[in-house]
Amino acid sequence: MTRFTRLLILTLLGFILVASCKAPLENTMLTVDATRCVGCGECEEVCPYNAIEIIDGDAVIDPGLCHQCNRCVEVCPEGAIY
């Protein structure tokens, strides 16, 4: 294998890895139903991107930080996040 071929393969692998990384979605956001949210904070604790904050007893999701991993949806005991 030539040096050029190795470089080409490594470059292509780099592009594949970058393309596979999830980033925040611009047009879609998870929704918190304020009538169901009890402000327990479980969603805030499980969010790996620190995109959720409990404000005045309700979960608030920052769309700029949310990566749509759905961990908050899975952990919410009231089913308030969808």
mmCIF file as gemmi writes it, N, C-alpha and C atoms, coordinates in Angstrom:
data_model
loop_
_atom_site.group_PDB
_atom_site.id
_atom_site.type_symbol
_atom_site.label_atom_id
_atom_site.label_alt_id
_atom_site.label_comp_id
_atom_site.label_asym_id
_atom_site.label_entity_id
_atom_site.label_seq_id
_atom_site.pdbx_PDB_ins_code
_atom_site.Cartn_x
_atom_site.Cartn_y
_atom_site.Cartn_z
_atom_site.occupancy
_atom_site.B_iso_or_equiv
_atom_site.pdbx_formal_charge
_atom_site.auth_seq_id
_atom_site.auth_asym_id
_atom_site.pdbx_PDB_model_num
ATOM 1 N N . MET Axp A 1 ? 0.852 -1.169 0 1 0 ? 1 A 1
ATOM 2 C CA . MET Axp A 1 ? 0 0 0 1 0 ? 1 A 1
ATOM 3 C C . MET Axp A 1 ? 0.9 1.236 0 1 0 ? 1 A 1
ATOM 4 N N . THR Axp A 2 ? 0.63 2.135 -0.875 1 0 ? 2 A 1
ATOM 5 C CA . THR Axp A 2 ? 1.457 3.331 -0.976 1 0 ? 2 A 1
ATOM 6 C C . THR Axp A 2 ? 1.091 4.335 0.108 1 0 ? 2 A 1
ATOM 7 N N . ARG Axp A 3 ? 1.946 5.278 0.301 1 0 ? 3 A 1
ATOM 8 C CA . ARG Axp A 3 ? 1.714 6.328 1.296 1 0 ? 3 A 1
ATOM 9 C C . ARG Axp A 3 ? 0.467 7.138 0.929 1 0 ? 3 A 1
ATOM 10 N N . PHE Axp A 4 ? 0.297 7.414 -0.346 1 0 ? 4 A 1
ATOM 11 C CA . PHE Axp A 4 ? -0.872 8.16 -0.823 1 0 ? 4 A 1
ATOM 12 C C . PHE Axp A 4 ? -2.162 7.393 -0.526 1 0 ? 4 A 1
ATOM 13 N N . THR Axp A 5 ? -2.168 6.1 -0.745 1 0 ? 5 A 1
ATOM 14 C CA . THR Axp A 5 ? -3.36 5.281 -0.504 1 0 ? 5 A 1
ATOM 15 C C . THR Axp A 5 ? -3.724 5.29 0.975 1 0 ? 5 A 1
ATOM 16 N N . ARG Axp A 6 ? -2.727 5.155 1.845 1 0 ? 6 A 1
ATOM 17 C CA . ARG Axp A 6 ? -2.987 5.201 3.287 1 0 ? 6 A 1
ATOM 18 C C . ARG Axp A 6 ? -3.564 6.549 3.698 1 0 ? 6 A 1
ATOM 19 N N . LEU Axp A 7 ? -2.994 7.626 3.152 1 0 ? 7 A 1
ATOM 20 C CA . LEU Axp A 7 ? -3.476 8.969 3.462 1 0 ? 7 A 1
ATOM 21 C C . LEU Axp A 7 ? -4.914 9.145 2.993 1 0 ? 7 A 1
ATOM 22 N N . LEU Axp A 8 ? -5.222 8.651 1.824 1 0 ? 8 A 1
ATOM 23 C CA . LEU Axp A 8 ? -6.578 8.738 1.283 1 0 ? 8 A 1
ATOM 24 C C . LEU Axp A 8 ? -7.565 7.967 2.155 1 0 ? 8 A 1
ATOM 25 N N . ILE Axp A 9 ? -7.196 6.783 2.579 1 0 ? 9 A 1
ATOM 26 C CA . ILE Axp A 9 ? -8.073 5.961 3.429 1 0 ? 9 A 1
ATOM 27 C C . ILE Axp A 9 ? -8.308 6.653 4.775 1 0 ? 9 A 1
ATOM 28 N N . LEU Axp A 10 ? -7.253 7.182 5.37 1 0 ? 10 A 1
ATOM 29 C CA . LEU Axp A 10 ? -7.398 7.869 6.654 1 0 ? 10 A 1
ATOM 30 C C . LEU Axp A 10 ? -8.258 9.123 6.522 1 0 ? 10 A 1
ATOM 31 N N . THR Axp A 11 ? -8.104 9.839 5.427 1 0 ? 11 A 1
ATOM 32 C CA . THR Axp A 11 ? -8.925 11.031 5.194 1 0 ? 11 A 1
ATOM 33 C C . THR Axp A 11 ? -10.388 10.652 5.047 1 0 ? 11 A 1
ATOM 34 N N . LEU Axp A 12 ? -10.671 9.617 4.289 1 0 ? 12 A 1
ATOM 35 C CA . LEU Axp A 12 ? -12.055 9.173 4.11 1 0 ? 12 A 1
ATOM 36 C C . LEU Axp A 12 ? -12.658 8.696 5.431 1 0 ? 12 A 1
ATOM 37 N N . LEU Axp A 13 ? -11.881 7.971 6.225 1 0 ? 13 A 1
ATOM 38 C CA . LEU Axp A 13 ? -12.365 7.536 7.537 1 0 ? 13 A 1
ATOM 39 C C . LEU Axp A 13 ? -12.672 8.731 8.431 1 0 ? 13 A 1
ATOM 40 N N . GLY Axp A 14 ? -11.857 9.75 8.367 1 0 ? 14 A 1
ATOM 41 C CA . GLY Axp A 14 ? -12.098 10.971 9.138 1 0 ? 14 A 1
ATOM 42 C C . GLY Axp A 14 ? -13.402 11.631 8.743 1 0 ? 14 A 1
ATOM 43 N N . PHE Axp A 15 ? -13.665 11.722 7.439 1 0 ? 15 A 1
ATOM 44 C CA . PHE Axp A 15 ? -14.924 12.303 6.978 1 0 ? 15 A 1
ATOM 45 C C . PHE Axp A 15 ? -16.118 11.47 7.427 1 0 ? 15 A 1
ATOM 46 N N . ILE Axp A 16 ? -15.98 10.171 7.408 1 0 ? 16 A 1
ATOM 47 C CA . ILE Axp A 16 ? -17.069 9.29 7.843 1 0 ? 16 A 1
ATOM 48 C C . ILE Axp A 16 ? -17.354 9.493 9.327 1 0 ? 16 A 1
ATOM 49 N N . LEU Axp A 17 ? -16.313 9.595 10.143 1 0 ? 17 A 1
ATOM 50 C CA . LEU Axp A 17 ? -16.506 9.806 11.575 1 0 ? 17 A 1
ATOM 51 C C . LEU Axp A 17 ? -17.167 11.144 11.862 1 0 ? 17 A 1
ATOM 52 N N . VAL Axp A 18 ? -16.744 12.179 11.177 1 0 ? 18 A 1
ATOM 53 C CA . VAL Axp A 18 ? -17.337 13.505 11.375 1 0 ? 18 A 1
ATOM 54 C C . VAL Axp A 18 ? -18.8 13.492 10.949 1 0 ? 18 A 1
ATOM 55 N N . ALA Axp A 19 ? -19.103 12.861 9.842 1 0 ? 19 A 1
ATOM 56 C CA . ALA Axp A 19 ? -20.474 12.824 9.341 1 0 ? 19 A 1
ATOM 57 C C . ALA Axp A 19 ? -21.393 12.015 10.248 1 0 ? 19 A 1
ATOM 58 N N . SER Axp A 20 ? -20.849 11.054 10.97 1 0 ? 20 A 1
ATOM 59 C CA . SER Axp A 20 ? -21.689 10.205 11.815 1 0 ? 20 A 1
ATOM 60 C C . SER Axp A 20 ? -21.975 10.821 13.181 1 0 ? 20 A 1
ATOM 61 N N . CYS Axp A 21 ? -21.27 11.879 13.556 1 0 ? 21 A 1
ATOM 62 C CA . CYS Axp A 21 ? -21.506 12.524 14.845 1 0 ? 21 A 1
ATOM 63 C C . CYS Axp A 21 ? -22.822 13.279 14.817 1 0 ? 21 A 1
ATOM 64 N N . LYS Axp A 22 ? -23.596 13.124 15.885 1 0 ? 22 A 1
ATOM 65 C CA . LYS Axp A 22 ? -24.86 13.841 15.974 1 0 ? 22 A 1
ATOM 66 C C . LYS Axp A 22 ? -24.598 15.249 16.462 1 0 ? 22 A 1
ATOM 67 N N . ALA Axp A 23 ? -25.311 16.165 15.912 1 0 ? 23 A 1
ATOM 68 C CA . ALA Axp A 23 ? -25.231 17.556 16.32 1 0 ? 23 A 1
ATOM 69 C C . ALA Axp A 23 ? -26.634 18.034 16.66 1 0 ? 23 A 1
ATOM 70 N N . PRO Axp A 24 ? -26.744 19.167 17.32 1 0 ? 24 A 1
ATOM 71 C CA . PRO Axp A 24 ? -28.079 19.676 17.61 1 0 ? 24 A 1
ATOM 72 C C . PRO Axp A 24 ? -28.898 19.845 16.334 1 0 ? 24 A 1
ATOM 73 N N . LEU Axp A 25 ? -30.156 19.496 16.424 1 0 ? 25 A 1
ATOM 74 C CA . LEU Axp A 25 ? -31.046 19.631 15.284 1 0 ? 25 A 1
ATOM 75 C C . LEU Axp A 25 ? -31.672 21.017 15.303 1 0 ? 25 A 1
ATOM 76 N N . GLU Axp A 26 ? -31.778 21.642 14.157 1 0 ? 26 A 1
ATOM 77 C CA . GLU Axp A 26 ? -32.261 23.013 14.099 1 0 ? 26 A 1
ATOM 78 C C . GLU Axp A 26 ? -33.783 23.113 14.153 1 0 ? 26 A 1
ATOM 79 N N . ASN Axp A 27 ? -34.484 22.267 13.434 1 0 ? 27 A 1
ATOM 80 C CA . ASN Axp A 27 ? -35.92 22.442 13.273 1 0 ? 27 A 1
ATOM 81 C C . ASN Axp A 27 ? -36.764 21.59 14.208 1 0 ? 27 A 1
ATOM 82 N N . THR Axp A 28 ? -36.175 20.65 14.895 1 0 ? 28 A 1
ATOM 83 C CA . THR Axp A 28 ? -36.932 19.737 15.726 1 0 ? 28 A 1
ATOM 84 C C . THR Axp A 28 ? -36.489 19.895 17.17 1 0 ? 28 A 1
ATOM 85 N N . MET Axp A 29 ? -37.44 19.862 18.059 1 0 ? 29 A 1
ATOM 86 C CA . MET Axp A 29 ? -37.091 19.967 19.463 1 0 ? 29 A 1
ATOM 87 C C . MET Axp A 29 ? -38.054 19.129 20.282 1 0 ? 29 A 1
ATOM 88 N N . LEU Axp A 30 ? -37.542 18.566 21.349 1 0 ? 30 A 1
ATOM 89 C CA . LEU Axp A 30 ? -38.395 17.854 22.274 1 0 ? 30 A 1
ATOM 90 C C . LEU Axp A 30 ? -39.294 18.862 22.98 1 0 ? 30 A 1
ATOM 91 N N . THR Axp A 31 ? -40.459 18.407 23.382 1 0 ? 31 A 1
ATOM 92 C CA . THR Axp A 31 ? -41.436 19.276 24.023 1 0 ? 31 A 1
ATOM 93 C C . THR Axp A 31 ? -41.684 18.805 25.444 1 0 ? 31 A 1
ATOM 94 N N . VAL Axp A 32 ? -41.836 19.756 26.348 1 0 ? 32 A 1
ATOM 95 C CA . VAL Axp A 32 ? -42.18 19.458 27.731 1 0 ? 32 A 1
ATOM 96 C C . VAL Axp A 32 ? -43.622 19.89 27.953 1 0 ? 32 A 1
ATOM 97 N N . ASP Axp A 33 ? -44.46 18.961 28.383 1 0 ? 33 A 1
ATOM 98 C CA . ASP Axp A 33 ? -45.845 19.261 28.719 1 0 ? 33 A 1
ATOM 99 C C . ASP Axp A 33 ? -45.864 19.77 30.156 1 0 ? 33 A 1
ATOM 100 N N . ALA Axp A 34 ? -46.026 21.078 30.321 1 0 ? 34 A 1
ATOM 101 C CA . ALA Axp A 34 ? -45.96 21.706 31.644 1 0 ? 34 A 1
ATOM 102 C C . ALA Axp A 34 ? -47.068 21.223 32.569 1 0 ? 34 A 1
ATOM 103 N N . THR Axp A 35 ? -48.159 20.736 32.016 1 0 ? 35 A 1
ATOM 104 C CA . THR Axp A 35 ? -49.251 20.237 32.858 1 0 ? 35 A 1
ATOM 105 C C . THR Axp A 35 ? -48.917 18.886 33.476 1 0 ? 35 A 1
ATOM 106 N N . ARG Axp A 36 ? -47.974 18.17 32.867 1 0 ? 36 A 1
ATOM 107 C CA . ARG Axp A 36 ? -47.58 16.848 33.377 1 0 ? 36 A 1
ATOM 108 C C . ARG Axp A 36 ? -46.261 16.872 34.141 1 0 ? 36 A 1
ATOM 109 N N . CYS Axp A 37 ? -45.407 17.85 33.844 1 0 ? 37 A 1
ATOM 110 C CA . CYS Axp A 37 ? -44.087 17.935 34.487 1 0 ? 37 A 1
ATOM 111 C C . CYS Axp A 37 ? -44.252 18.284 35.97 1 0 ? 37 A 1
ATOM 112 N N . VAL Axp A 38 ? -43.592 17.488 36.822 1 0 ? 38 A 1
ATOM 113 C CA . VAL Axp A 38 ? -43.645 17.735 38.272 1 0 ? 38 A 1
ATOM 114 C C . VAL Axp A 38 ? -42.349 18.355 38.783 1 0 ? 38 A 1
ATOM 115 N N . GLY Axp A 39 ? -41.4 18.611 37.886 1 0 ? 39 A 1
ATOM 116 C CA . GLY Axp A 39 ? -40.145 19.253 38.266 1 0 ? 39 A 1
ATOM 117 C C . GLY Axp A 39 ? -39.233 18.392 39.111 1 0 ? 39 A 1
ATOM 118 N N . CYS Axp A 40 ? -39.271 17.085 38.911 1 0 ? 40 A 1
ATOM 119 C CA . CYS Axp A 40 ? -38.467 16.156 39.728 1 0 ? 40 A 1
ATOM 120 C C . CYS Axp A 40 ? -36.969 16.26 39.44 1 0 ? 40 A 1
ATOM 121 N N . GLY Axp A 41 ? -36.608 16.7 38.231 1 0 ? 41 A 1
ATOM 122 C CA . GLY Axp A 41 ? -35.202 16.887 37.881 1 0 ? 41 A 1
ATOM 123 C C . GLY Axp A 41 ? -34.492 15.655 37.355 1 0 ? 41 A 1
ATOM 124 N N . GLU Axp A 42 ? -35.21 14.548 37.196 1 0 ? 42 A 1
ATOM 125 C CA . GLU Axp A 42 ? -34.558 13.336 36.679 1 0 ? 42 A 1
ATOM 126 C C . GLU Axp A 42 ? -34.034 13.548 35.26 1 0 ? 42 A 1
ATOM 127 N N . CYS Axp A 43 ? -34.778 14.294 34.46 1 0 ? 43 A 1
ATOM 128 C CA . CYS Axp A 43 ? -34.347 14.574 33.083 1 0 ? 43 A 1
ATOM 129 C C . CYS Axp A 43 ? -33.076 15.423 33.077 1 0 ? 43 A 1
ATOM 130 N N . GLU Axp A 44 ? -33.022 16.372 33.973 1 0 ? 44 A 1
ATOM 131 C CA . GLU Axp A 44 ? -31.857 17.256 34.079 1 0 ? 44 A 1
ATOM 132 C C . GLU Axp A 44 ? -30.606 16.46 34.453 1 0 ? 44 A 1
ATOM 133 N N . GLU Axp A 45 ? -30.761 15.509 35.357 1 0 ? 45 A 1
ATOM 134 C CA . GLU Axp A 45 ? -29.63 14.694 35.806 1 0 ? 45 A 1
ATOM 135 C C . GLU Axp A 45 ? -29.102 13.773 34.715 1 0 ? 45 A 1
ATOM 136 N N . VAL Axp A 46 ? -29.997 13.243 33.877 1 0 ? 46 A 1
ATOM 137 C CA . VAL Axp A 46 ? -29.587 12.241 32.888 1 0 ? 46 A 1
ATOM 138 C C . VAL Axp A 46 ? -29.087 12.865 31.575 1 0 ? 46 A 1
ATOM 139 N N . CYS Axp A 47 ? -29.352 14.135 31.344 1 0 ? 47 A 1
ATOM 140 C CA . CYS Axp A 47 ? -28.965 14.779 30.071 1 0 ? 47 A 1
ATOM 141 C C . CYS Axp A 47 ? -27.45 14.945 29.982 1 0 ? 47 A 1
ATOM 142 N N . PRO Axp A 48 ? -26.798 14.278 29.009 1 0 ? 48 A 1
ATOM 143 C CA . PRO Axp A 48 ? -25.346 14.38 28.88 1 0 ? 48 A 1
ATOM 144 C C . PRO Axp A 48 ? -24.878 15.702 28.271 1 0 ? 48 A 1
ATOM 145 N N . TYR Axp A 49 ? -25.823 16.504 27.761 1 0 ? 49 A 1
ATOM 146 C CA . TYR Axp A 49 ? -25.461 17.758 27.094 1 0 ? 49 A 1
ATOM 147 C C . TYR Axp A 49 ? -25.839 18.985 27.926 1 0 ? 49 A 1
ATOM 148 N N . ASN Axp A 50 ? -26.334 18.754 29.148 1 0 ? 50 A 1
ATOM 149 C CA . ASN Axp A 50 ? -26.774 19.849 30.023 1 0 ? 50 A 1
ATOM 150 C C . ASN Axp A 50 ? -27.769 20.776 29.327 1 0 ? 50 A 1
ATOM 151 N N . ALA Axp A 51 ? -28.67 20.182 28.574 1 0 ? 51 A 1
ATOM 152 C CA . ALA Axp A 51 ? -29.641 20.955 27.806 1 0 ? 51 A 1
ATOM 153 C C . ALA Axp A 51 ? -30.942 21.185 28.567 1 0 ? 51 A 1
ATOM 154 N N . ILE Axp A 52 ? -31.08 20.608 29.749 1 0 ? 52 A 1
ATOM 155 C CA . ILE Axp A 52 ? -32.324 20.734 30.509 1 0 ? 52 A 1
ATOM 156 C C . ILE Axp A 52 ? -32.061 21.392 31.847 1 0 ? 52 A 1
ATOM 157 N N . GLU Axp A 53 ? -32.95 22.321 32.187 1 0 ? 53 A 1
ATOM 158 C CA . GLU Axp A 53 ? -32.879 23.012 33.453 1 0 ? 53 A 1
ATOM 159 C C . GLU Axp A 53 ? -34.268 23.023 34.066 1 0 ? 53 A 1
ATOM 160 N N . ILE Axp A 54 ? -34.357 22.895 35.367 1 0 ? 54 A 1
ATOM 161 C CA . ILE Axp A 54 ? -35.637 23.015 36.049 1 0 ? 54 A 1
ATOM 162 C C . ILE Axp A 54 ? -35.775 24.474 36.465 1 0 ? 54 A 1
ATOM 163 N N . ILE Axp A 55 ? -36.77 25.141 35.879 1 0 ? 55 A 1
ATOM 164 C CA . ILE Axp A 55 ? -37.014 26.553 36.168 1 0 ? 55 A 1
ATOM 165 C C . ILE Axp A 55 ? -38.451 26.694 36.647 1 0 ? 55 A 1
ATOM 166 N N . ASP Axp A 56 ? -38.6 27.247 37.833 1 0 ? 56 A 1
ATOM 167 C CA . ASP Axp A 56 ? -39.931 27.425 38.441 1 0 ? 56 A 1
ATOM 168 C C . ASP Axp A 56 ? -40.74 26.136 38.447 1 0 ? 56 A 1
ATOM 169 N N . GLY Axp A 57 ? -40.073 25.028 38.709 1 0 ? 57 A 1
ATOM 170 C CA . GLY Axp A 57 ? -40.753 23.747 38.846 1 0 ? 57 A 1
ATOM 171 C C . GLY Axp A 57 ? -41.069 23.031 37.547 1 0 ? 57 A 1
ATOM 172 N N . ASP Axp A 58 ? -40.57 23.533 36.435 1 0 ? 58 A 1
ATOM 173 C CA . ASP Axp A 58 ? -40.802 22.887 35.136 1 0 ? 58 A 1
ATOM 174 C C . ASP Axp A 58 ? -39.481 22.666 34.411 1 0 ? 58 A 1
ATOM 175 N N . ALA Axp A 59 ? -39.399 21.566 33.67 1 0 ? 59 A 1
ATOM 176 C CA . ALA Axp A 59 ? -38.219 21.299 32.851 1 0 ? 59 A 1
ATOM 177 C C . ALA Axp A 59 ? -38.249 22.207 31.625 1 0 ? 59 A 1
ATOM 178 N N . VAL Axp A 60 ? -37.111 22.818 31.341 1 0 ? 60 A 1
ATOM 179 C CA . VAL Axp A 60 ? -36.97 23.679 30.164 1 0 ? 60 A 1
ATOM 180 C C . VAL Axp A 60 ? -35.794 23.151 29.357 1 0 ? 60 A 1
ATOM 181 N N . ILE Axp A 61 ? -36.039 22.895 28.065 1 0 ? 61 A 1
ATOM 182 C CA . ILE Axp A 61 ? -35.009 22.331 27.193 1 0 ? 61 A 1
ATOM 183 C C . ILE Axp A 61 ? -34.414 23.433 26.324 1 0 ? 61 A 1
ATOM 184 N N . ASP Axp A 62 ? -33.094 23.538 26.336 1 0 ? 62 A 1
ATOM 185 C CA . ASP Axp A 62 ? -32.386 24.501 25.491 1 0 ? 62 A 1
ATOM 186 C C . ASP Axp A 62 ? -32.183 23.867 24.12 1 0 ? 62 A 1
ATOM 187 N N . PRO Axp A 63 ? -32.857 24.38 23.081 1 0 ? 63 A 1
ATOM 188 C CA . PRO Axp A 63 ? -32.752 23.767 21.757 1 0 ? 63 A 1
ATOM 189 C C . PRO Axp A 63 ? -31.351 23.86 21.157 1 0 ? 63 A 1
ATOM 190 N N . GLY Axp A 64 ? -30.556 24.804 21.599 1 0 ? 64 A 1
ATOM 191 C CA . GLY Axp A 64 ? -29.195 24.935 21.096 1 0 ? 64 A 1
ATOM 192 C C . GLY Axp A 64 ? -28.253 23.874 21.636 1 0 ? 64 A 1
ATOM 193 N N . LEU Axp A 65 ? -28.615 23.27 22.767 1 0 ? 65 A 1
ATOM 194 C CA . LEU Axp A 65 ? -27.768 22.249 23.38 1 0 ? 65 A 1
ATOM 195 C C . LEU Axp A 65 ? -28.315 20.84 23.19 1 0 ? 65 A 1
ATOM 196 N N . CYS Axp A 66 ? -29.616 20.717 22.932 1 0 ? 66 A 1
ATOM 197 C CA . CYS Axp A 66 ? -30.261 19.406 22.832 1 0 ? 66 A 1
ATOM 198 C C . CYS Axp A 66 ? -29.798 18.658 21.58 1 0 ? 66 A 1
ATOM 199 N N . HIS Axp A 67 ? -29.396 17.406 21.772 1 0 ? 67 A 1
ATOM 200 C CA . HIS Axp A 67 ? -28.949 16.555 20.676 1 0 ? 67 A 1
ATOM 201 C C . HIS Axp A 67 ? -29.95 15.455 20.346 1 0 ? 67 A 1
ATOM 202 N N . GLN Axp A 68 ? -31.142 15.557 20.901 1 0 ? 68 A 1
ATOM 203 C CA . GLN Axp A 68 ? -32.208 14.583 20.634 1 0 ? 68 A 1
ATOM 204 C C . GLN Axp A 68 ? -31.806 13.155 20.976 1 0 ? 68 A 1
ATOM 205 N N . CYS Axp A 69 ? -31.09 12.978 22.071 1 0 ? 69 A 1
ATOM 206 C CA . CYS Axp A 69 ? -30.676 11.626 22.461 1 0 ? 69 A 1
ATOM 207 C C . CYS Axp A 69 ? -31.827 10.854 23.113 1 0 ? 69 A 1
ATOM 208 N N . ASN Axp A 70 ? -32.864 11.56 23.545 1 0 ? 70 A 1
ATOM 209 C CA . ASN Axp A 70 ? -34.089 10.995 24.131 1 0 ? 70 A 1
ATOM 210 C C . ASN Axp A 70 ? -33.89 10.332 25.491 1 0 ? 70 A 1
ATOM 211 N N . ARG Axp A 71 ? -32.777 10.577 26.139 1 0 ? 71 A 1
ATOM 212 C CA . ARG Axp A 71 ? -32.595 10.011 27.483 1 0 ? 71 A 1
ATOM 213 C C . ARG Axp A 71 ? -33.596 10.608 28.457 1 0 ? 71 A 1
ATOM 214 N N . CYS Axp A 72 ? -33.899 11.879 28.287 1 0 ? 72 A 1
ATOM 215 C CA . CYS Axp A 72 ? -34.877 12.532 29.166 1 0 ? 72 A 1
ATOM 216 C C . CYS Axp A 72 ? -36.266 11.931 28.968 1 0 ? 72 A 1
ATOM 217 N N . VAL Axp A 73 ? -36.592 11.605 27.731 1 0 ? 73 A 1
ATOM 218 C CA . VAL Axp A 73 ? -37.892 10.999 27.424 1 0 ? 73 A 1
ATOM 219 C C . VAL Axp A 73 ? -38.008 9.652 28.138 1 0 ? 73 A 1
ATOM 220 N N . GLU Axp A 74 ? -36.951 8.883 28.098 1 0 ? 74 A 1
ATOM 221 C CA . GLU Axp A 74 ? -36.95 7.555 28.708 1 0 ? 74 A 1
ATOM 222 C C . GLU Axp A 74 ? -37.049 7.587 30.226 1 0 ? 74 A 1
ATOM 223 N N . VAL Axp A 75 ? -36.466 8.613 30.854 1 0 ? 75 A 1
ATOM 224 C CA . VAL Axp A 75 ? -36.391 8.651 32.308 1 0 ? 75 A 1
ATOM 225 C C . VAL Axp A 75 ? -37.561 9.406 32.954 1 0 ? 75 A 1
ATOM 226 N N . CYS Axp A 76 ? -38.289 10.198 32.213 1 0 ? 76 A 1
ATOM 227 C CA . CYS Axp A 76 ? -39.36 11.007 32.793 1 0 ? 76 A 1
ATOM 228 C C . CYS Axp A 76 ? -40.48 10.114 33.349 1 0 ? 76 A 1
ATOM 229 N N . PRO Axp A 77 ? -40.707 10.171 34.667 1 0 ? 77 A 1
ATOM 230 C CA . PRO Axp A 77 ? -41.717 9.295 35.274 1 0 ? 77 A 1
ATOM 231 C C . PRO Axp A 77 ? -43.148 9.686 34.917 1 0 ? 77 A 1
ATOM 232 N N . GLU Axp A 78 ? -43.343 10.928 34.487 1 0 ? 78 A 1
ATOM 233 C CA . GLU Axp A 78 ? -44.687 11.409 34.158 1 0 ? 78 A 1
ATOM 234 C C . GLU Axp A 78 ? -44.985 11.385 32.666 1 0 ? 78 A 1
ATOM 235 N N . GLY Axp A 79 ? -43.981 11.054 31.854 1 0 ? 79 A 1
ATOM 236 C CA . GLY Axp A 79 ? -44.168 11.073 30.406 1 0 ? 79 A 1
ATOM 237 C C . GLY Axp A 79 ? -44.42 12.469 29.875 1 0 ? 79 A 1
ATOM 238 N N . ALA Axp A 80 ? -43.808 13.468 30.53 1 0 ? 80 A 1
ATOM 239 C CA . ALA Axp A 80 ? -44.05 14.858 30.177 1 0 ? 80 A 1
ATOM 240 C C . ALA Axp A 80 ? -43.185 15.359 29.015 1 0 ? 80 A 1
ATOM 241 N N . ILE Axp A 81 ? -42.177 14.589 28.644 1 0 ? 81 A 1
ATOM 242 C CA . ILE Axp A 81 ? -41.292 15.009 27.559 1 0 ? 81 A 1
ATOM 243 C C . ILE Axp A 81 ? -41.498 14.106 26.364 1 0 ? 81 A 1
ATOM 244 N N . TYR Axp A 82 ? -41.746 14.719 25.224 1 0 ? 82 A 1
ATOM 245 C CA . TYR Axp A 82 ? -41.961 13.961 23.996 1 0 ? 82 A 1
ATOM 246 C C . TYR Axp A 82 ? -41.474 14.736 22.801 1 0 ? 82 A 1
